[in-house]
């Protein structure tokens, strides 16, 4: 009986050792797999032969459509990133507030959309180095009594949904210095401008350079205030933890800045 017990114990002990070895092997394999997965982001892009960027092509001069073609500052920069990797550039055109979900769900490799790198967005995505200093501008009708940001207090303001202008004017946390009366949110900045011209809004708050474009096309009706509502910086967003792609993008941005090509790209669209 004792011999049988000792034999059974030995068998159980050996089985336990094999199990531990197997677990150890699997743990090592999983760790290696994770490292391989995180280290293979660019390898997969190169293997697929394309990189996918998501944007909102309603944001001239950063991204918009000329016929069926996507053009703009962010499109040019994104093409440089694709060229660096030797792959094609695929573009997803979605609503601005869908851009971060595009990244987190894996539908896009990066987002270039005149997106401000702020703390709230950093909770969900990582950002490249900043590549453009921007501001939130105020557009009003020529005969408007609104002359400075403080004049927006109590007024009806249009914004593009999901932008920093939206966040500032909606003011859910109560931190904004200017307290607008009500906010109308639009998927397209042009729709907000149309409502402003029609008298359904007191003002529109949108990024500075798109604001200049809207005003230039309606110079007989609209003006942009000299004083900005906020100052901010644009960056390119990648999925949280995708350091490999972020580093590659930062390298491309540095090359463009150092060579002077970034200035040429910006001036090509802003001065046209």
N, C-alpha and C positions, 0 to 999 in steps of 0.2 A: 504494500500500500504506500509506504514512504517512498519507495523507488518510483512508483507511478506519479506521486505528487511532485517529486523532484524533477522528473522528466517533463511533466506538464508545466512546471514553473520555468524550466529552461526554455521550453518552446515559446511560452508567453513572453519571456525576457527577450528572446531573439526577435520575436515579432515586434515587440515594442521598439527595439533598436532599429529594425528595418523601417518601422513607421516614422521614427524620429529622423532617420537619415533621409527618408522620402520627403518629409516635411521641410527639412533643411534644404534639400535639393530644390523643392518647389519654391521655397522662399527666395533662394538665390536666383532661381530662374525668373520669378516674378519681378524681383528688383532689377535684374538685367533687362527684362522685357520693358519695364517702365522707363529705364534709362534709354533703352533703344528707341522706345516710342517717342520720348521727348527729344531725342537726338535725331530723329528721322523726319522731322517736320519738313525740312527743305528737301530731303531725299524723296519724300512722297510727292511734293510739288513737282520736282524735276522728273520723276517717273511718270506722273500724270501728263506732264507737258504743258501745264497751265497753272496760273495762280489766280484766285478769285478775290476781287475786291467788291465791297458793297458801298453804295453811295446813294445820295438823293439828288438826282439830276434836275433840280429846280433852284439851283443856287449859283447863278452866274455872278462872278466869272470863275468860280471854283469848279463847278460841274454843271453842265447843261447840255442840251441836245441841239445840234445844228443839222436839221433834217433827221436822218436816222443815225447820225454819228455822235458819239459822246465826246465832248471837248471841255477844256477848262484847265485851270492850274493843277488841281488834284489828279486829273486824268493824265496829264503830262508826267507828273511825279510818279504815279502808279505804273506808267509804261516804263519808266526808268528802272523801277524795282523789278518788273518782269524781265526787262532786258538784262539786268545784272544776273538774274538766275537762268537766263537762256530759255525762258518759257513764254507762252502766249499769255496775254492779259484777258481775263473774262470779267465782265462787269454785271453786277446785280443792281438794278435801279429800284429802290424801295422807299417807303415813307421814312422820314428822318427818325421817328421814334421806333422804327423796326430795325435800325442799324445795329445796335448792341445785341439784340436777340439773334441777328444774323450770325454774329461772331460766336456767341455762346452756344448756339445750336450746331455750329460747324458748317453752316451754309457759305461762309466766307472765310478767307484767310486773314484779311485785314479790312479796315474801314478807313477810307479817305473821303471826308465830306465836310470840310471846313468845321471840324468838330473841336470844340474847346476841351482841353485836358483839365477837368476839374476833379475835386476830391470825390464827389458823388459818383462820377463815372468810373473812377479808379477802383471802386469797390467791385466792379464787375469785369473790367478789362484792364489791360496794360497799355501804356502809351509810348510812342517813340519820343525822341527829342522834339521840342517845339520847332516849327518851321515857318510860322507866320504870326506876327503881332496883329491883333484885330480888335474890334470894338463893336458894341451894340449901338446902332444909330437910330435916330428918331426921324420919321418922315411925317410931315403934316401937309395940309393944303396951304396954298399960298396966302390965303386970307385968314389963316388960323391965329388965334390968340396965344397959342402955345409957342413959347420962344426959348424955353430952357427945360431941362429934365424935371425940375420941381413942378412945372406947370401940368405935368401928367397926373398929379394928385387928383383923384376923383373922376378921371376921364375914362372913356371907353377906348381900349387899346387892342389892336390886332397883332398877333404874333404867329410865327410858324411853330407848329406843335413839336415839342421835344427839344427845342433849341434853348440856349442859355437865356435868350430874351424871354422865352416862355417861362422859364424858371424864375427869372427876376420879377417879371410882372405878375405872375400868378402868386408868388410870394407865400407859399404854403407855410414856411417856417417863420415868417414875420420879420426876416432880417433885412429886407430891402429898404433903402432909405426913402425911395419914392413909392408911394402907395396909390396905385391906380384904382379907379372905381370898379371897373369890370374888364375882363379879358375875353376876347374872341380868339379861338385857336384854329389855325388853318393848316392843311397839309402842304399847301403851296403858298409861298410868299406873294406871288402875283395875285392870288385870290384876295389876300388881305389888302393889297394895294388897290385893287378894283373896288372893294367895299369902302375904302377911304375916299376914293374919288367920288363914289356915289353918295357920300355923306353918311354912311352907316357906322363909321368909326371916327374918333377924334384924332387918332394917330396910329402909326404902325411902328413897331420896334423890331428891327432886323439887323443882321450883320452889315457892317459899314459898306463894303464894296458892292454887295448885291443892292444895298440901298441906293448907292450912286447910280447903278444901272437902271433901277426902276425910275429914279427921278429924271435921269437924262432922257428917258423915253416918254416922260410926261412932264417936261420942263415948264409947260404952260399952266400946269395945275398944281404941281407938287414942289416942295423944297425939303432939303435935309438940314436939320439943325446942326450948327457948328460944334456944339458941345455933345460929346458922346454920353450915353447912359452908363456904359460899363467898358472896361478895358480887359482884354483876354488874349489867349494864345492858342493857336491851332496845333494839333498833333495827329499822328496816324495811330489808330487803335488796333491792337492784336488780341487774340484770345489770352486770357489770364494764364501766365506761366510760360507763354511761348517766347522765351528769351532769344532763341536762335533766330527767329524771324525778326524780332524787334531789333536785334543787333545788326542784322543785314540791312534793314530799313534805315537804321541810324547811319550806317556806313554810306548808303546811297545819298542820304540827305547831306552828310558832311561833304561828300564829293561834289554835289551840286552847289553847295554854298561856297566851298573853297575855290572852285573853278569859275565862279561868277555865273554859272548856268542857271542857278535858281533865280537870280535877278532878271535874267533874260526871259525866263518862263513867265514870271509874275508880270513884268512890263509888257509882254506880248498881249496879255489879256486885259490888264488894267488900263493901259493907254490906248487901247483900240477905239 
